Amino acid sequence: MTRIPSKQEILDWISAHPTQSSKRDIARAFGIKGSDRIDLKRILKELEAEGHLEKRKKTYRDADSLPPVTVLQVKAPDSDGDLFARPLEWHGEGVEPIVLVVPRASDPALGEGDRILARVNAVHEEDHNYEARLIRRIGTNPKRILGVFRKGAEGGRIVPIDKGTGTEWTVPEDARHGAKDGELVEAEQSGPKGRMGLPRARITDRLGDPSAPKAVSLIAIHQHGIPDAFPDEVIAEADACKPVGLNGREDLRDLPLITIDPADARDRDDACLAQLDDDPKNPGGFVIWVAIADVAAFVRPGSVLDREARKRGNSSYFPDRVVPMLPDRLSGDLCSLHENVPRACVAVRMQIDAEGKKIGHRFARGLMRSIAALHYGEVQEAIDGTPNELTEPLLEPVLKPLYAAYHALRKAREKRQPLDLDLPERRIILTEDGKVGSVNFRDRLDAHRLIEEFMVLANVAAAETLIAKRSPLLFRVHEEPAPEKLEALRETAQAAGYTLAKGQVLQTRHLNALLNQAAGSDDAELINISTLRSMAQAYYSPENFGHFGLALAQYAHFTSPIRRYADLIVHRALIAAHGWGDDGLKADEIEQLEQTAVHISETERRSMIAERDTTDRYLAAYLSERVGNEFPGRISGIARFGAFVKLDETGADGLIPIRTLGREYFHFDSEAGTLMGSDTGLTIAIGQRVTVRLVEAAPVTGGLELELLTLEDKALPRGTRGGGAGRSAPPRRKSVRAKKKADKTKRKLRRS
């Protein structure tokens, strides 16, 4: 007879192998066969009855686990000096987990009774289940400082880099954290004014050379005025928030919802599910659930949290950090749909037919529990035939129905014909010391497209519901291109040998036809970039002008209230329209919708510029070690002072100054977007292939200066050789003087 494992052995196995938790998996692990399975089944039922396990779709899982960000209360140090803590919000009915606090050298000292917000990771040690890293003490919010450290006799001082701040801080010797003179540092205020009349600070992070890559994003944040430190009262209000229970909500915890995000995601604000529709009137159709974190339950209208979120407008994302719209307590904990943790949500149940057309939907305010936190790559690998131990048990019941529903939505998309640009997105990979290790282009997987299609469908459902209920809201508006930009695109297309329909109402399918003409050719990138540049910028508005790019008549942002204030407004509108509580959209908010729309459209643009500047600086730092190297690229812009080139390898943009193009005069034609040499007739235009040499890379400004070597794989004409920086201005050419004389004659004739 096979030995039947003890209850504790089974619990240990399930904890260590959460994706192999079916009765068959457990039996295989312990070598249990035949009639011995009956005893195993009995033990599992006892564990379930005792609350240690819950059965879900023929698998057994821990009833609850700690979210990655949670609140802990520190216990007294043990005999070895180790600090343990207990979770203050343990939802499980089983034994409360034991958490070891792992301090860093820069962490402040913690004592018994301290409440902390911490990031926790599950471990399998004899004396503890989790290890925690301090984010901050609850109830404390020391002032954060960014500046240059200047060493002194008894420590030193910090000189701020922010031009609007004149205050300096003294740093005692024991609070230097090894900082050297001239280094950029992050610090926090540690005391009131001292003998020198300056407040004291403690250095928490050394960022090195102010021009080094690790400092780039912080400088951009300060330069563009993006608020990156939460006021004390905002932190206090966030810390006072408690998890939301089932009271008055629809119980969605039995739905096998999953989250799919980037591999490095810290917050998860959307979960999804697709199932075959069992309605006989909808053969081949699907039911799609999209559940979104219920941020409105914690960020109430008029609160200090609300005012700060509106002020920020959105989260800002940089290669090495995120500046969130909401504090960690919310963005990383209570409003994040972590695996196996009950979370408040606003969900929409949508029915689509076999062709992907939405035929019905309803919204619910509920309580959900994600069964898995996956990333795009592993989901795609599972569908492509190589599942891992986490995705294998989910492949048939969860992932394949998701993809089947997605393929139906693709049919509807092809009929709708939204703008289909093919522009690869750069991804900067940083090393541990903050330097650029590599620059890659993100893969565009079907897993990405699946989530995008589900989110677009949910956003449309939100707009339609609020319009039907005559509720005010903020629309996401994208207007059609301006006539002059459209004409410029048409001329660029014609110069490359393609056509763009004229004399009719422009639709996205006309632009897609142009993109398809160029697809696979050397001009594909040129046509895609030119099409993008012809587009108007999207914005928020209480008036509905449609979304041209998505080819949708009504569209609102609903799916990311953790990182966009516009989505929070839409959530509140849904709450008010359905009568779900007193935290819906208020009258004074409705009166200010126009101002709110303008403000958050501006904060969105501010973040985009700061993120772009940061990327440029990182790329300049990355390329600074390759000055003198040659790179292939393509002309991406023309200006009076030179030509811009996008490098193939990194996607970085550099400038060929017009003064380096030689001794001939170059005529700038703004309408045609060209530079033409007066002697050689050399024409430089957008989209041309070039080889360039990197002359200078300036990490502080993000600028790259390039020298043109070949144009369309041909060496430059002799008349353009011999150019270089520091040369005197080129002599006037006869052709230029003749042109000016002719223009003058024409003007005289017109006046006559």
N, C-alpha and C positions, 0 to 999 in steps of 0.2 A: 504493500500500500504506500502511495506517495505521501510524503509529509506535507500537511496543509500548513501554509504560513500563518503566523500570528496576525492579529489585526494591525499591530504596529508595523510589521514588515510590509503589509499591503499598503498602508498609508505612506510609508517611506518610498515604496516603488512608484505610487501614483504621483507623489510630490516630485520625484526625480524624473519621471517620464510622463508629463501631462498630456502628450499627444497619443500615448499608447495606454489608454485607460479603459478600454472595453474589457468585458469579462474574458473574451478570448485572448486579448493581449496579456492580461494578468495570468491566465492559466498557462500560456506559453512561456512566460517569464519564469514561473516556478515549476514548470514541468508537470503540471496537473492534467491528467487525461481521464477519459472514461467516466465511470460513476463518481470519481472523486470531485468532478465539477459540481456535483450537488452540494457538497460541503462548502465549496468555494462560494457558490451562489448564496448559501445561507449566511456566511460571514459578511458578504457584501451587503445583503439586506439588513443585517444587524448594524453595520456601520452607517448605512443610510438612515435607519430608524434613530440612531443615536445622534444624528446631525453631523457626523464627520464627513460624509459624502452626500452628493446629490446625483441622482441618475438623470442623464439627459441624452436622448437619442442613442441608447445602448452603450453609453460610456459613463464612467464615474469620474467626477472631478472634485477637487477641493471645493467645499461650499463657498468659500470666499478667499481672496488673497489681498494683500496690501497693494494699493496703487503705487506706481513708481514715485510719485511725490505725495508725501503724507505728513501729518502732524504727530510728533512723538513727545513723550514726557520723559526726561532724563532721570535715571535712578542714581543712587549713590554708587561711587566706584567700588568695584569688588576688591578682593585681597590682592589681585595682581595689578590693580590700577585701571582696569578696563571699564569703560563706560557702556552700560546697557540702557535701553529705553523701551518703553511700552507704547504701542500705538493707541492714540486717544479715540480713534474711530474704527475700531475693529467690528466688522459686521457679522463675522462668522459665529456659529454656535459652538464650534470646537475650541480646542485649547488656543489661547491667545499666543501669537508668535512672539519670539524673543528677538530683539534687534540690537546688534552691536554698533555703536557709533564709532566710526573710523575718522579721527580728526586729521586735518591737514596742518602744516606748520603755521599757516597764516590764520587759522581759525581762532576766535576768541575762546577763552577758557569757559567750560560749561560746568554747571553744578547741579546737585540734586534738586529736582523740581522744575528745572528750566523746561519750557515748552519750545520746541524747535520745528521749523519746516525743513524737511530733509528729503533727499533723493535716495530711494532704497533699491537694493538689488537682492533677489532671492539667492541664498546659498544653502549648502547642505553640510553644516558643521554639527559637531556633537552638542555644543552648548548654545547655538543660536541659529535662527532661520533666515535672517536678513542682515545685511550690512548697510549702514546709512552714512551719507555724506551731508554735512550741514549746508543748507542754503542760507538760513539766517535764523536768529532767535525770534520767536513770536513776540510781538509787542515792542520790538526794537526796529528802528529804521535809521541807522546812522547815515549822516550826510556823506555822499560819495564824491570823491575829488579825482580829477584827472589833471596831471601837471608834470612839470619837469623837476626832478629832485636836484637840489643844490646842497652839497655836503658842507657841513660846518664843524665847529670844534666839539659840540655836544650833540651830534646827530646831524641835523640839517633842516632844510625847509623845502616846501613844495611851492613852485611858481605855477599858477594855473595857465593852461593854454587857451582857455576861453577868453576872448578879448573883452567880453562884458563883465568879467570878474576881476576885481583888483585885489581881493583878499589873498594873502599867503598863509600857509600853515607851518607850524614848527613840528619837527619830527624828532622825538627823543631817540637816543642811540639804540635803545632796546626795541624800538618800533620800526627800525630801518628795513628789516627783512632782507639785509644784504644789498640794498640799493646802492648804486654807484652814481657819482656826480654826472649830471647831464642825461640820466636815463629818464624815459617817460614812465610814470608810475600811476597805478590806481591806488587810492587810499580811502580811508573813512575817518571822519572826525572822531577823536577818542576822548576829547576833554575840552573844557572851556579855555578862555584866554589864559596864557601863562605870563611869565615875567616880561617877555618882549611885547606883550599886548596882542599876540597872535594866538588863534585857537590851535590846539594840538591835534595831530593826526597820526594814524597808524597805517603803514603801507601794507596793502593786501596783495598786490600783484606788480611785478616788475615787467614792463613791456619793452625795455631795451631802448635802442636808438629811436628817437621820435620819428625818423624817416623809415624805420624798419617796417616790414609787412604786418607785424603783430599790432602795430599802432594805427594802421590805416583806417579801419572801420570806426574806431573811437574818434579819430580826428574828423571824419566825415559826419558823424553823428553830431558833434559839437558845431561844426561849420554850418550845417544846415538847420540847426536849432531843433533837432528832434529830441523831445523830452525822454531821458533815459533813466531818471531816478524818480521813484514814486514818493509823493509827500507822505508824512507820517500818518495823517488821518486816513489816507487811502489804504495804506498797509493795515492799519488798525481795523478798518471796516472789512477788508478782505479776510483778515484773521478771524473775525467774529462770525463768519459764515459757517453754516453747518450743512451736512449732507441733507438732501431732500428725500423724504419718504414717499410712500405710495398714496398718501391721503389725497383724494380728489383726482388721481391720475389713472390712466389706463395701464394695466399691467402688461408690459411687453417683454418681460424677462424670459419667457419661454421661446421667443423668436430667436433662431440661430443667426443673429446679426454679427457681422465681422467688420473690423476696420482694416483698410488697406491704405498705407501711407509710404512715404520715403523711408529708407532704412534708418535714417538718423532723426526721424520725427520725435519730438518730445511731447507734443500735444496732439490729441486725436479728437476732432470735433465732428466727424461724420462716420456713420456706420451704414451698411447696406445689406440687403437680402433680396433674392429673387426666387420665385417658386412658380411652377406651372399653375395656371389659373384653372381651378376645378369647375368653373362656371360653364355649363354646356353651351351657353350662348356665345362663348368666346373661345372657340376651338383653336388650339395652337398659341393661345395668348399667355401672358405672364402677369403675376402680381409682383410689383417691385416695392420694397420698403426702403426709405431713406430716413434715418434717424439722426437728428442734429442736437448737439449739446444745448441744453436749456439755460443759456447764459442769463436770460431775463429773470430767472428765478433768484439770481444772486445780485445782479446789477440793476437795481430798481431806479425808476425815473427820479431825477432830482437828487440822488444820493451823491456823496463825494466820489464814489467809484464811477458813477455815471458821468459826472462832470469831467473826471480825468480821462475816461475812455473817449468821450466826445472830443476833448482837447487833442488827444493823440490821433484819433480818426482811424488808425489802423496799426497793425504791427509792421515793423521794418526788418527785413531779412538780409544778413550779410554773410560772407563765407565763414566767419568765425564766431558769429553771435547773432542773437535775435533781440530786438528791442520790442517787447510785447505791449499790446494794448491794455492788457490786464495783468495784475500781479501773479506771481507763481502759484499762490494759494488757489487761484481760480484757473489760470491757463494751464497749469501743469497738474492740477489735482481735481478739484470739485467739478470743473467744466470739461474735463478730458475723459473720453469714453474708454477707460482702461479695461483691459481684459479681466473678466470674472469679478468685476466691481459694479454694483448697482449704481446707475447714474440717471439723473433727470434728463429728459429729452423732449423735443418737439419733433414728431415724426409724421411722414406723409405716406399713405398707402396708395399706390398708383396701379391702375390696370392698363395694360397695353394689349393690342391685338397682335396677330401673327406678323403683321407688317410694321410693327413698332409704333403705331399710332396710339396716343393716349386716349382712352375712351371713358375714363373716370378716375376720380381721386378723392381722398378725404384726409384731413389733418387730425392729429391726436396729440394731446399733451400727456406724456407717459413716463414710465420708469422702465429702463432697459438694462440688459447686461450682455456685453460683448463676449462671444465665446472664443474669439481669437484676434490677436493683433498681428497682422501680416504686413509685409512690405511688397512693393510692386514686383521686384525681381523674382521672389520665391513663388508668388502667385502665378506669374507667367511661366516659370519653369515647371510648375505642377501641371499646368494645362498643356505644356509642350511635351510632357511625358517623363519628367524627372522630378517628382515630388520629394520633399524632405519629410522628416518624421513629424513635423508640425502640420504640413499641408496634406499628407497622404490620407488621413481619416476624414478630411474635409472635402476631398476632391469630388466624390460623387454626390454627396448630399447638399453641398454648399457652392463650391466653385464652378462646377459645370453648369448648373442652372443660371448662375450669374452671367456666364459667357453666352449662354443661349439667349437670354434676354437682351444682352448687348448686341448680338448679331441681328436681332429683330429691330432694335433701335437704329442700327446702321442703315437698314433699308429705308426707314423714315428720314434719316439724315440725307441719304442720297437723293431723295425726292425734294427735300427742302433746299439743298445745296447751300449750306453756309460757306463762308469764305474759307478756303482750304490752303493756307500758306504752308510752305515747307521751309522753315527756318530753324536750323538746329540751335539748341540752347546750350550755352557754355556752362561748365561746372568746374569751379576752381577747387582743387584738392589741396588742403593745407597739411603740413607736417606738424609734429607735436610742438615744435618751437615757433609755430605761426608762419613759417615761410611757405611759399607756393611750391608744392611738390610736383604737381602736374596740372595741366588744363585739358579737360576732356569735354566732349559733347555728349549731353544726356541722351540715352536711348529713349526712343518713343515706342513704348510697348503697347500691346492691346490692353494690358492691365491699366495703363494710364488713361487710355481712351475710354475704357469701360466706366471708370469713376467719373470722368468728365461728362459722359453722356447721361449718367444717372443724376449728377448734380444739375446739369442744364434742365433736365426734365423736372426735377424738384423745384428749381427756381421759377420755371414757367408755371407750375401748379400754384406756387405761392402768389405770383402776380395775378393769375386768373381768379383765385379765390378772393383776394382782397378787392379786385375790381368788381366781382359779382356782389360782394357785400358792401360795396360803396364805401370802402374804408380808405382813408388817406395812407400813402406809403411813399417810399423812395424807389423809383425805377432806376435800373441801370440802362443808360441811354447811349446808343452809338449811332450817330447820324451818317448819312451817305457822304461820299467825298465831295469837296468843293469843286466847282466846274474847272477852275484853273489848274488844280492838282490833277484832275482827271485828264485834262488835255495834255499835261506834261507826261503823264503815264502813257497816253496814247502815242505821243511822239517818240518816247523811249522804245515802246514796243515796235513801232514802224521802223525805226532805225535798226532794230535787231532782226527785222524781217517777219514780224508777227502783226496780227491785227486785233484791235479791240473795237467791238461794235459801237457805232455812233448813230445819233439821231433817234434814240429810244430811251425809255426810262431805265436807268442803270439798275441791274440786279446782281447779286453775288454770283449767279451762274455765268454771267458774262465775264466776270473776272476769273472765275475758275476755268472757263474755256481758254482764256489767255494763258493761265498758269499751266494748263495741260499741254498747250502748244509748245511751251518751252521745256516741259519736263524731260529730264534726261539729257538735255543739251548743255553746252557750255554757257548758255545764257540763262539757265534756270535760276541761278542765284541772283543775277541782275534783275530779272523780272519779278522775283519774289520780294526783293528789297524795295524795288520801285513801287510795287503794289502796296506794300506796308506803308511806305512814306506818303502815299496818296490818301491814306485813311485819316479820318477825323479821330480825335482822341475821345475815348469813352468817358462819361461823367455820370454823376448822380443828379436826379431831378424829381420833384414831386409831380411833374407833368410827364405823360407818356409819349415819347417820340419814337418808340420802337428801337430794336437793336439790329442795325444793318448787317454787321459782320456775321451774326448768328442767324440772320434771316428769320427773325421772330418779331411778331407784332407787339408782344408784351413780355417783359423780362425784368425780374428783380433779384437781388442777391439775398439768399436765404440760408446758404449752406455753411457759412464760416463766421458765426457771431463771436468767436473767441478773438479773431484777428481783424474784423471789419465792423465798424460801428453801423454802417448801412444795414447789415444783416440783423443787428440787434434791433434796429428800428422796425424792420419787417417782422421779426418775431413778436415784438410788442403789439404791432398792428394785428397779427393773427390772434394773439391772446385776447385783445379787446374785442375783435370781431366775433370770436367764439364764446366770449363770456367765461373765460377760464380762470379769472382771478383779477385782483386789483393791481397787478403789475404790468398792465397793458399800456398802450400808447395814450398819453394824457393830452388834454386840450392845449396846454401851453407848448407841448412838443409839436403838435400839429401846426400851431401858429408859426413856429420857427423852422418848419421843414425846409423852406427855401434857403434860409441861412445855413442850416445844417448841411444841406446838399452842397452848397458852394464851399463850405469849410472843409468837408471831408474829401471833396474832389481835389482841393488844394493840398491837403495832407498826403493824399495818395501820390500826387505828382512830386511832392517834396521827398517822399521815401524813394520813389523811382530814381530821382536824380542822385540822391545820396548813395543808393545801391550801385548805380552806374559809375559814379565817381570812384567808389571803393573798388569796384572791379577793375577799372582803368589803372588805378594805382597798384593793385596787386599784380596786374599783368606787366606793368612797367618795371616793378621790382623783379619779377620773374625773368624778364628779358634783359635786365641791366647787365647780367653776366655774359650776354651774347652779343654785345655791341661789336660791330664789324662783320657779323654773319649775314649771309644772304637768305632771303625768304621769298617764296612765291605768294602772290596775293591777287587782289582784284580792286580796281578803282571803285570806291564806294561813295565818293562825293567830290564835287568840284566847287571851289570858291575862288574869289578874286586873288587870294594870296597863296593858292596852291591846290594840290589834289590830295584827297584822303584815300588811304588804302586799308582794306581789311585783310589781315594776314590769314592764310589758310590754316596754319597749324594751331593757332591759339584763338583766332577770331578777334585779336586785338586790332584797334584802329590807330594808324599813324599818319603823319603829315609829310608830304613832299613839298617843301617850301618852293614857291615859284622862283625865288632867287637862285635856287640850285639847278634850275633846268637849262642853264646856258646863257649865252650873251645875246640871244635874239629876244625880241619882245613877244610876249604871249598875250593874245587878245582873249578876254573872258566874255563868253556868251552865256548870260544867265538863263535865257529861254531854252537854248539847246543843251545847256549843262556841259559846256566844253571849254577847253583852253586850246588855242590854236597858235602855233609859232608863225611869226610874220615872215621869216626867211625860208624855213624848210617846209612850212605847211603842216608840220607835225600836229596831230589832233589828239588830245587826251580827253577821254569821255568815260562816263560811268559804265562799269561792267567790263572794261578791258582787263585782260590778264597782264600782270606785270611781275617782274623780279626786282626786288629792292634790297638795298643794304641798310642795316640798322646803324644809324649814325649816333644817336643819343637816346637814352631812356632815362626819364626823370621820375622816380617813384613818388617824390613829394607832390608833383602836380599830376602825375599819370600820363604825361605827354611822351610821345615817341616821334623822333625825327628820322625820316627815311631819305635815301638817295635812290633815284630811279636808274635802273640798269638796263632793263629790256621792257619793251612794250609789245604785247601780242607775240612774244617769243622772238622779236627782232631787235637787234641792237639799235640804239638811237642814231638818227642822222648826225653827221659831223657837226652841223651848225649848232647842235645842242651840247656838244662836249665842252669840257673845260669849265663848267659851272662850279660854284662852290660858295660856302658861306664866307661872308666878309668881303666879297667882291663889290666894286663900285657898281652903280646902277648901269644897266645896259644902255648903249647909245640909242638915240632916236632913229627909227628906221624911215626910209623914204615912203614905204607903203603906208605907214601910220600917218605921216604928215599929209600924204595925198588923200587918205580917207577923211582926215579932219577938214581939209580944204573943201572936199566935195560936200561934206555935211554942212559946212558953213554956207556954201553956195545955195544948197537946198533951203536952208532956213531963210536966206535973203529972198529967194523966189517966193516962199510961202508968205512972207511979210508983204511983199509987193502985191 
